[in-house]
Each structure stands twice: as C-alpha cells, then as structure tokens.
Amino acid sequence: MENTLNITVLGSGTSQGVPVIACNCKVCTSNNSKDKRLRCSILISYNKENYVIDAGPDFRYQMLRENVQTLRAVLFTHEHKDHVSGLDDVRAFNFKEERDMEVYCSERVEKALKREFHYVFDEDKYPGVPLIKLHTIDKDKFILPGDLEVQPIEVMHYKMPVNAFRIHDFAYITDAKTISDAEKAKLKGVKILIVNALRIQEHISHFNLEEALQLIDEVKPEKAYLTHISHLFGTHEEIQTLCPPNVYPAFDGLKITL
C-alpha cells in the first residue's frame, strides 16, 4: 500500500558507535551482528518517497547497505557531529536525481550547518559541492514533499533543544534527557515509539533505561524500541532480558511497518 509507513533503523548506536575503537569489552567483541551499531539514524519510506532523519558519519555506508536509490529529504534532530557530519554525501543524490536536497532543521542547526559546511553555502560555489535547500523547523507541523505530515516535538539534550518527530502514529526520539509535559502530550496515541536509552546508569544528557521505560509507560505505545545504545549497556540479548514484553532493543537494519 502506498500510504504504508515503513521505517528502517539505519543506526542504533551512540556517537562512538559499537564496537568502540580500541575497546575489547564483551559487547565490542561480540559476534552477534545486532551488537554492531552505527551512528543513530532512520530511513522512512512513504508514498514511493524516502526520507532520512539524521545523516551522521556512517550515512554513506547506511545508504549503500540499504540500497537507497532515491532520497527526497533529510531531517536533522540537532547539530552534534554524530547526527550531521554525513551531509556532504547527499551530493550523490543531487547528481542522480538532478535536484537540490531538501533539508529540514531548526535555526540553531542551520547556523551549525553553515559553519561546518560553509563551502556548501558560499555564493561562489566550488563545482560538485552538495546542492541543498534549507527549510526551517519551528513548533508547527510541516509537510514533506510526497505529502508526509511531520509534527516536531522539542526534547532537551541536557540544555540543548533537540527535535524529536512524530509521523502518523510513529514517533522517533533521540538524544533526549527531559521532555516537558506540553511536548509529551504530542505523543498521545503513538503506536510505535523509538526512543534513546544510552545505558543502565544515569547520564547527564540521555535517558537511561529506567527513564526510557518510564516514558514508554506514560505514552503506552503498542511497541517501543530502544536506540542510541552504548556498549556500556550490554549485549543485545542482555538488554532484551531487561525489557518488558512490548519493548525491544533496536538494531541496525530493523524494519518496522505501520
């Protein structure tokens, strides 16, 4: 069905990914493919269009792994490098599809992109740089090309505002530590929730397992998946034993249909 929402987890790891460079812990040396976690991102397919939320340092490989042939837009949650540093690689889609890439982000992220990728926005552009059309996200709903409605939800990553997104009855929350009651109300009725859960121990800027499960209990989705998972959390199998029946650790390549 054209109006089916298909979600693919491109990456379910933290800023360092899993395995972590030079780490020999049991998670980083695990042979289970579900313990190999690229930087956090998802692919959404709807009405014959593809959209990505966040394009981090693994973006190129994630597009190749999932054989993504067309990409209509990129949505950014916030400006940290593990979420934006793959932006340059959208030029492959520029060349193939002969159009600018539609990029949706907050004013804060816009400033960071113009600083980090200044050559993309120079008046006198070097030949071959990415072609990007920026769209500013505020608190209001917006429509992506392909007629996909998106509701931004502000969450706090310590003191940094981050955009979570609700699309139909699906919501995606990454790099969150707190959510106001007003923003949390926008999650009412969500059937599938993906939410960050860094580890068991408390963290200054991310939900730990207890905090993520508390939010899931408040929202009451039919199913919830944990993402932005650290090697300190445990193996995929260990995490699953800590979750209630309707909660699962996400993994790279996980596909969800709604």
C-alpha positions in Angstrom: 0.0 0.0 0.0 1.3 3.4 -1.0 0.3 5.0 2.3 2.1 2.5 4.5 4.8 3.9 6.7 8.0 1.8 6.5 10.8 2.6 8.9 14.3 1.2 8.7 16.8 1.7 11.6 20.0 2.8 9.8 22.0 3.1 13.0 21.2 2.4 16.6 24.5 3.3 18.3 25.9 6.3 20.2 28.3 8.9 19.0 31.2 6.4 19.0 29.3 3.6 17.5 29.6 0.0 18.6 32.2 -1.5 18.6 34.2 1.4 20.1 37.7 1.9 18.7 40.3 0.0 20.7 37.7 -1.4 23.2 37.9 -5.1 24.0 34.8 -5.4 26.2 32.3 -8.3 25.6 29.9 -6.1 23.7 32.6 -4.6 21.3 34.0 -8.1 20.7 30.6 -9.8 20.3 30.0 -11.9 17.2 26.3 -11.1 17.2 25.5 -8.8 14.2 22.9 -7.0 16.4 25.8 -5.7 18.6 27.3 -3.8 15.6 25.8 -0.4 15.9 26.4 2.5 13.5 25.6 6.1 14.5 21.9 6.9 15.1 19.6 7.4 12.1 16.5 6.1 10.5 15.1 5.8 7.0 11.4 6.5 6.4 9.6 5.3 3.2 6.2 6.6 2.3 4.2 7.0 -0.9 7.2 6.0 -3.0 9.5 8.6 -1.4 12.4 8.1 1.1 13.4 10.4 3.9 16.2 10.2 6.4 16.3 11.5 10.0 19.9 12.5 10.7 22.9 11.9 8.4 25.9 11.1 10.6 29.4 9.9 9.8 28.0 6.5 8.7 25.5 8.0 6.2 27.3 6.8 3.0 27.6 3.2 4.2 24.0 3.2 5.5 22.7 4.3 2.1 24.7 1.6 0.4 23.7 -1.1 2.8 20.0 -0.4 2.3 20.4 0.1 -1.4 18.7 3.5 -1.3 18.2 4.7 -4.8 16.3 7.9 -4.2 16.2 10.4 -1.3 13.6 13.2 -1.0 14.6 14.9 2.2 16.9 14.9 5.3 15.5 16.0 8.7 18.0 16.9 11.4 17.3 16.4 15.1 20.2 18.6 16.3 23.7 19.7 15.3 26.0 17.2 17.0 28.6 15.7 14.6 27.2 12.1 15.0 24.0 13.4 13.5 25.1 15.9 10.8 28.6 15.0 9.6 27.4 12.9 6.6 25.7 15.8 4.9 28.3 16.1 2.2 27.3 12.7 0.8 23.9 13.8 -0.2 25.6 15.1 -3.4 25.3 11.6 -4.8 21.6 12.0 -4.8 22.0 15.5 -6.3 23.8 14.1 -9.3 21.5 11.1 -9.8 18.2 12.9 -9.3 19.2 16.3 -10.7 17.6 18.3 -7.8 18.6 20.0 -4.6 18.3 18.0 -1.4 15.5 19.3 0.8 16.9 19.7 4.4 14.7 20.4 7.4 16.2 21.7 10.7 15.9 24.3 13.4 17.5 27.7 13.1 20.2 26.6 15.6 21.1 23.6 13.3 21.0 25.9 10.2 23.7 28.0 11.8 25.8 25.0 12.6 25.5 23.6 9.1 26.5 26.9 7.6 29.5 26.9 9.8 30.6 23.3 9.4 29.8 23.1 5.7 30.5 26.7 4.7 31.5 25.6 1.2 28.0 24.3 0.5 26.5 27.8 1.2 29.2 30.0 -0.4 27.9 32.4 -3.1 30.8 31.3 -5.4 30.4 27.5 -5.0 33.1 25.1 -5.9 31.9 22.7 -8.7 30.4 19.5 -7.3 29.5 20.6 -3.8 26.2 19.4 -2.4 23.1 21.3 -3.5 20.9 21.9 -0.5 17.6 23.8 0.1 17.1 24.6 3.7 13.7 24.7 5.5 13.4 26.0 9.0 11.5 23.8 11.5 9.7 25.6 14.3 7.0 24.1 16.6 4.3 23.8 13.9 3.5 20.7 11.8 5.0 20.7 8.3 4.5 18.7 5.1 7.4 16.9 3.4 7.5 16.5 -0.4 5.4 13.5 -1.1 2.6 14.7 1.3 4.1 13.3 4.6 3.0 15.3 7.6 5.5 15.7 10.4 5.0 17.0 14.0 8.2 18.3 15.6 8.5 17.6 19.4 11.0 19.5 21.4 13.1 17.4 23.8 16.1 18.5 25.9 19.6 17.0 25.4 20.8 18.4 28.8 20.5 22.1 27.9 20.3 21.7 24.2 17.0 21.7 22.4 16.6 18.7 20.0 13.8 17.9 17.6 12.0 14.6 18.0 9.5 13.8 15.3 6.0 12.3 15.2 4.9 11.0 11.8 1.4 9.5 11.8 1.3 7.1 14.7 5.1 6.7 14.9 7.5 8.8 16.9 11.3 9.0 17.0 13.2 10.5 19.9 16.9 10.6 20.1 19.3 12.4 22.4 16.7 13.2 25.0 17.1 13.6 28.7 13.9 15.5 29.6 10.6 16.4 27.8 8.1 19.0 29.0 4.5 17.9 29.7 3.3 20.1 26.8 5.6 18.4 24.3 5.0 15.0 25.8 1.3 15.5 25.0 2.1 15.4 21.3 3.0 11.7 21.7 -0.5 10.8 22.7 -1.8 7.9 20.6 1.5 6.9 19.2 1.5 3.2 18.3 5.3 2.7 17.6 7.9 4.6 19.6 11.7 4.6 19.1 13.5 6.3 22.0 17.0 6.7 23.1 18.3 4.6 26.1 22.0 5.0 26.5 22.7 2.6 29.3 21.6 1.4 32.7 23.4 4.0 34.7 22.1 7.6 34.8 23.6 10.0 32.3 23.6 13.8 32.2 22.1 14.2 28.7 20.5 10.9 27.7 17.7 8.8 29.0 19.0 5.7 30.8 17.0 2.5 30.7 14.8 3.4 33.7 13.9 6.9 32.3 13.2 5.5 28.8 10.9 2.8 30.2 9.1 5.5 32.3 8.4 7.5 29.2 7.2 4.4 27.4 4.9 3.6 30.3 3.4 7.1 30.1 3.0 7.1 26.3 1.8 3.5 26.2 2.6 2.6 22.6 1.8 -0.8 21.2 5.6 -1.4 20.8 8.7 0.6 21.7 12.3 0.2 20.6 15.4 1.5 22.3 18.1 3.2 20.3 21.3 5.3 20.7 22.6 2.3 22.7 26.1 2.4 24.3 28.5 -0.6 24.6 28.1 0.1 28.4 24.5 -1.0 28.2 25.3 -4.7 27.4 24.8 -7.1 24.6 21.6 -7.1 22.5 20.5 -10.3 24.2 21.2 -8.9 27.7 19.3 -5.7 27.0 16.3 -7.7 25.9 16.1 -9.6 29.2 15.8 -6.2 30.9 12.8 -5.0 28.8 9.1 -5.6 29.4 7.2 -7.6 26.8 6.4 -4.8 24.4 9.9 -3.1 24.5 12.8 -4.2 22.3 16.4 -3.1 21.7 16.6 -1.7 18.2 19.3 -3.0 15.9 20.8 -1.8 12.6 18.7 -3.0 9.7 15.5 -3.4 11.8 12.4 -2.8 9.7 9.1 -1.6 11.0 5.8 -1.3 9.1 2.9 0.8 10.3 
